[in-house]
Amino acid sequence: MRDRVALALAAAVSVSLGGCTHAKPVPPAPLFGIPIFPGATLQSASTAGESKYAVYQTSTSLGVVYAWYAQRLPRNAPRAVSMAQQRATFALFGSRSRRTVQLRGAPNATIIMLTELTI
């Protein structure tokens, strides 16, 4: 009986560590309270005192990424966008922090920069 329990436990651990290939990927946790675009990969990040930033990249077009953030960030968040220049910025102002989402279109990619300044 003990051997069957051990075998069942080993099988369960094996499945939980990657044996199940049809599970949906877990979306990345928000950074600085800002959602991270699904599938975007971290390129760089830094913290210096009260300033923090992270740069992500995705192969999704700027228009799609912009629409995704526009739907998820507060509707009253100030924003500037120029699809002609392949640039967009959202600003989020809190009582103790300033956060931004900056988007830049590149050939076959969109660069996403998330920043936070704590004041």
C-alpha positions as CSV (number, residue, x, y, z in Angstrom):
1,M,0.0,0.0,0.0
2,R,2.8,2.4,0.9
3,D,4.4,1.8,-2.5
4,R,1.2,2.6,-4.3
5,V,0.9,5.9,-2.4
6,A,4.5,6.8,-3.2
7,L,3.9,6.0,-6.9
8,A,0.7,8.0,-7.0
9,L,2.5,11.0,-5.3
10,A,5.4,10.8,-7.8
11,A,3.0,10.7,-10.7
12,A,1.1,13.8,-9.4
13,V,4.4,15.7,-8.9
14,S,5.5,14.8,-12.4
15,V,2.3,16.1,-13.9
16,S,2.4,19.3,-11.8
17,L,6.0,20.0,-12.9
18,G,5.3,19.9,-16.6
19,G,3.7,16.7,-17.5
20,C,0.4,18.5,-18.4
21,T,0.9,20.3,-21.7
22,H,-2.6,21.6,-22.4
23,A,-2.9,23.9,-19.4
24,K,-3.4,27.6,-20.3
25,P,-0.3,29.8,-19.6
26,V,-0.7,31.9,-16.5
27,P,-0.6,35.6,-17.4
28,P,2.3,37.5,-15.8
29,A,1.6,39.4,-12.7
30,P,1.2,43.2,-13.0
31,L,4.3,45.2,-12.5
32,F,4.0,48.5,-10.6
33,G,0.2,47.8,-10.7
34,I,0.3,47.8,-14.5
35,P,-0.8,44.7,-16.4
36,I,1.9,43.1,-18.6
37,F,0.8,42.4,-22.2
38,P,0.4,38.6,-22.6
39,G,3.3,36.9,-24.3
40,A,5.6,39.9,-23.9
41,T,9.1,39.0,-22.9
42,L,11.3,40.9,-20.4
43,Q,14.2,42.6,-22.1
44,S,15.7,44.7,-19.3
45,A,14.8,46.1,-15.9
46,S,16.3,48.4,-13.3
47,T,15.7,50.1,-10.0
48,A,17.5,53.2,-8.9
49,G,16.2,54.8,-5.7
50,E,12.7,55.8,-6.3
51,S,12.8,55.1,-10.0
52,K,12.0,51.7,-11.6
53,Y,11.5,50.5,-15.1
54,A,11.0,47.3,-17.1
55,V,11.2,46.9,-20.9
56,Y,9.3,44.2,-22.6
57,Q,9.0,43.1,-26.3
58,T,6.2,41.4,-28.2
59,S,5.8,40.5,-31.9
60,T,2.2,41.8,-31.7
61,S,1.5,45.1,-33.6
62,L,1.5,48.4,-31.9
63,G,-2.2,48.9,-32.7
64,V,-3.2,45.7,-31.0
65,V,-1.0,46.4,-27.9
66,Y,-2.3,49.9,-27.6
67,A,-5.9,48.7,-27.8
68,W,-5.2,46.1,-25.1
69,Y,-3.8,48.7,-22.7
70,A,-6.5,51.2,-23.5
71,Q,-9.1,48.6,-22.5
72,R,-7.3,47.7,-19.2
73,L,-6.0,51.0,-17.9
74,P,-8.3,53.6,-16.3
75,R,-10.4,55.4,-19.0
76,N,-9.4,58.8,-17.6
77,A,-5.7,58.1,-17.7
78,P,-3.9,60.8,-19.8
79,R,-2.6,59.4,-23.1
80,A,-0.8,60.5,-26.2
81,V,-0.7,58.5,-29.3
82,S,0.8,58.9,-32.8
83,M,0.4,55.8,-35.0
84,A,2.2,57.7,-37.7
85,Q,5.2,57.9,-35.5
86,Q,4.6,54.5,-34.0
87,R,4.5,55.9,-30.4
88,A,2.0,55.9,-27.6
89,T,2.1,56.8,-23.8
90,F,-0.3,56.3,-20.9
91,A,0.3,58.2,-17.7
92,L,-1.1,57.0,-14.3
93,F,-0.9,59.5,-11.4
94,G,-1.3,58.4,-7.8
95,S,-0.9,60.3,-4.6
96,R,2.6,58.8,-4.1
97,S,3.7,57.6,-7.5
98,R,3.8,58.4,-11.2
99,R,3.6,55.4,-13.6
100,T,3.8,55.3,-17.4
101,V,3.2,52.7,-20.1
102,Q,5.3,53.7,-23.2
103,L,4.8,51.8,-26.4
104,R,7.0,52.0,-29.5
105,G,6.5,50.2,-32.7
106,A,9.5,48.6,-34.3
107,P,9.9,46.3,-37.4
108,N,8.0,43.1,-36.5
109,A,7.8,44.1,-32.8
110,T,6.4,46.4,-30.2
111,I,8.5,47.6,-27.3
112,I,6.7,48.2,-24.0
113,M,8.3,50.2,-21.3
114,L,6.7,50.3,-17.8
115,T,8.0,53.0,-15.4
116,E,7.3,54.0,-11.8
117,L,8.6,57.0,-9.9
118,T,7.7,57.0,-6.2
119,I,7.5,60.4,-4.6
